[in-house]
Amino acid sequence: MTKLEELTALLVNEINDFKNGVDKLEKINGHLKDTKIKMDLKAYKSIIETHQQQMEEHKNTIEGFENRFENKIKQAKIYPTWAVVVFIVAILLSITSVSYIYLN
C-alpha cells in the first residue's frame, strides 16, 4: 500500500507542477497579448530616402539627356548652311555664264 500511496503522491505532485506550469504559461500569454512591438524604421527610412534621391538624380540626368538629344535633332541639318549658299551661288554663276555664252 505504501507503494500505491507514493505513486499517488508523486502523481499529485506532477499534476500540481503541471497546473503551475499551465498557470505560468497563461500569465506569459496574457503579457504577450498586451505587449506591443514597435519596430525601429529609422535605418530603413534613411536607406529609402537616399535611394529616392539617387533615383531623382538619375531621372534628372535622363531628362537632361533627352532635352539635349531633342535640341540636337531640331538643329540637325543634312547640309551645312555655308555649303548650301556656295551651291546656290555656283548654280547662279553657271547659269549666268551659260546664258552669256549663248547670247553672244
C-alpha positions in Angstrom: 0.0 0.0 0.0 2.9 2.3 0.6 4.0 2.0 -3.0 0.5 2.9 -4.1 0.5 5.9 -1.8 3.9 7.0 -3.0 2.8 6.7 -6.6 -0.4 8.7 -5.9 1.6 11.4 -4.0 4.1 11.6 -6.9 1.2 11.8 -9.4 -0.5 14.5 -7.4 2.8 16.4 -7.2 3.3 16.1 -11.0 -0.3 17.3 -11.7 0.3 20.3 -9.4 3.5 21.1 -11.1 1.8 20.8 -14.5 -1.0 23.0 -13.3 1.5 25.6 -12.0 3.3 25.4 -15.4 0.0 26.0 -17.3 -0.8 28.9 -15.0 2.6 30.5 -15.7 2.1 30.0 -19.4 -1.3 31.6 -19.3 0.2 34.6 -17.5 3.0 34.8 -20.0 0.5 34.5 -22.8 -1.6 37.4 -21.3 1.6 39.6 -21.1 2.4 38.7 -24.7 -1.1 39.7 -25.9 -0.7 43.1 -24.0 2.8 43.7 -25.3 3.0 45.8 -28.4 6.2 45.6 -30.5 7.4 48.7 -32.1 9.8 48.5 -35.0 12.7 50.9 -35.4 12.3 52.1 -39.0 14.9 54.9 -38.9 17.6 52.9 -40.7 15.2 51.8 -43.4 13.8 55.3 -43.8 17.2 56.7 -44.4 18.1 54.0 -46.9 14.8 54.6 -48.7 15.4 58.4 -48.7 18.9 58.0 -50.2 17.6 55.6 -52.8 14.9 58.1 -53.7 17.5 60.9 -54.0 19.6 58.7 -56.3 16.6 57.8 -58.4 15.7 61.5 -58.7 19.3 62.3 -59.8 19.1 59.6 -62.4 15.7 60.9 -63.6 17.1 64.4 -63.9 20.2 63.1 -65.8 18.0 61.2 -68.3 15.7 64.2 -68.8 18.7 66.4 -69.5 20.0 63.9 -72.0 16.6 63.7 -73.7 16.4 67.6 -73.9 19.9 67.8 -75.4 19.1 65.0 -77.8 15.9 66.7 -78.9 17.7 70.0 -79.4 20.4 68.3 -81.5 17.7 66.7 -83.7 15.9 70.0 -84.1 19.2 71.7 -85.1 20.3 68.9 -87.3 20.5 69.6 -91.0 21.6 67.4 -93.8 23.9 70.1 -95.3 25.6 73.0 -93.5 24.3 76.4 -94.4 27.6 77.5 -96.0 27.5 74.6 -98.3 24.0 75.4 -99.5 25.0 79.0 -100.1 28.1 78.0 -102.1 26.0 75.6 -104.2 23.3 78.2 -105.0 26.0 80.8 -105.9 27.7 78.2 -108.1 24.5 77.4 -109.9 23.7 81.1 -110.4 27.2 81.7 -111.8 27.0 78.7 -114.1 23.5 79.8 -115.4 24.7 83.3 -116.0 27.9 82.2 -117.7 26.0 79.7 -119.9 23.4 82.3 -120.8 26.1 84.9 -121.6 27.9 82.4 -123.9 24.7 81.6 -125.8 23.6 85.2 -126.1 26.9 86.3 -127.5 
